[in-house]
Amino acid sequence: MKCPKCQSTSRVISLNKKKPGEIRRYRKCTNCEYKFVTTQGPEEIAQRKQVLYRKGEEQPNAKLTDDTVREMRTLAATGVSSLECGLIWDVSQKVAWNAIVGRTWKHVV
């Protein structure tokens, strides 16, 4: 969040969740040390939760799809390494390995 006074970055000092459905963040500018409050209402909280709990292809920055994960798992079953799968689909070896063993993409069978 930008500081309203100098447009520099700010950090959260404390959080208040006393009112149900409302979050208040008390912030302090890292540059000019100006203190201000931001409030998040119930609509914004619900929207944020929707974004946080997206699975697989619904994630906006997902590089893999359900079909590619299935292909990756069948290739790995035939003996292809996770490094090679990562190179084929342009992801890191760790991302490929996590998808193959089921740490991520658990919903794909």
N, C-alpha and C positions, 0 to 999 in steps of 0.2 A: 504494500500500500504506500502510495506517495504522500509526502507531507503536504498539507494544504498551503503551508506558508512558503516553503522553498523548493518544493517538488523533488526533494531528495527521498531516499528510502527510509522506512521507519521499522521499528521492531515492537513486538507486543510486550508490554510490561506486566499486565495482569489480565485475567479473564473473569467475567461475571456471568453465570448461568442461573441466577436466582429466579428470574421470571421464566415460566415454562414457554418454550417456543421462541425465545429471544436470547441472543448471545451478544454481549457487549465486550469489545476488546479495547483496552486502554493502551494507547500506543505512544511512543516517543521517537522523535526524529533523530536519526543517527548523525545528522549534520548540525542543525541549529538547536537541537534538544527541545523543540516545541512539543507539548503534550496535547493529545486530542483523543477523542473517543469515536469508534465506529460501531454501528449496531447492525445486526443481521436478524431479519424477521423470519417468521415461520416459513414463508414461501421460499426464501433464499436457502434456508437450511434444508428443506425438502428437495430442492433442485440440486443442491450440492451432494446430498446423499444418493440421488439417482445417478449422478455422474460417477461417484465413487464405487458403486456396486455394479457397474457394467461388466459383462463377461465377454471374453473373446473378441470377436469381430466388432462388437458394439463399442469397444474402446476406440477413441478417435485416433490414437497413434499406434494401433496394432499393425504389425508387419505381416503376421501370419493370419490364415483363415482356418476354419474348421477342416476344410478339405486338405489343405497343405499339412496340417497336423496329422491327419489320418495317413496321408502319403508318407510323411516323415516316420511315423511309427511302423508302417509296413516295411519301409526300407531298412529301418534299424533292426527289425526282426530278421531280415535276411542277412545281416552282418555289416551294413554300412555304418560308419561311425557318426557320432553326433557332430564332429568337426566337419565331415563331408556334407552332412545334411545342412549345417549352418552355411557352408559355402554355396550350396545349391540355392537356398532360399534367401541368401544375403542377410543372415542374422548371425549373432555371435554363437560360439560353441556352447556357451552356458545356456542361452535362450533355447537353442535346439535341444539340448540335453534335458532341460526342465520340462519342455513340451513332450518329449519322448517318454520320460519316466512318469509323467503325470503330476508333477508338482504344480505346473500351470496347465491351463486348458483341461481341467478335470472334467468339465461337462462334455467333452468330446469322447465318444466311445468308439 
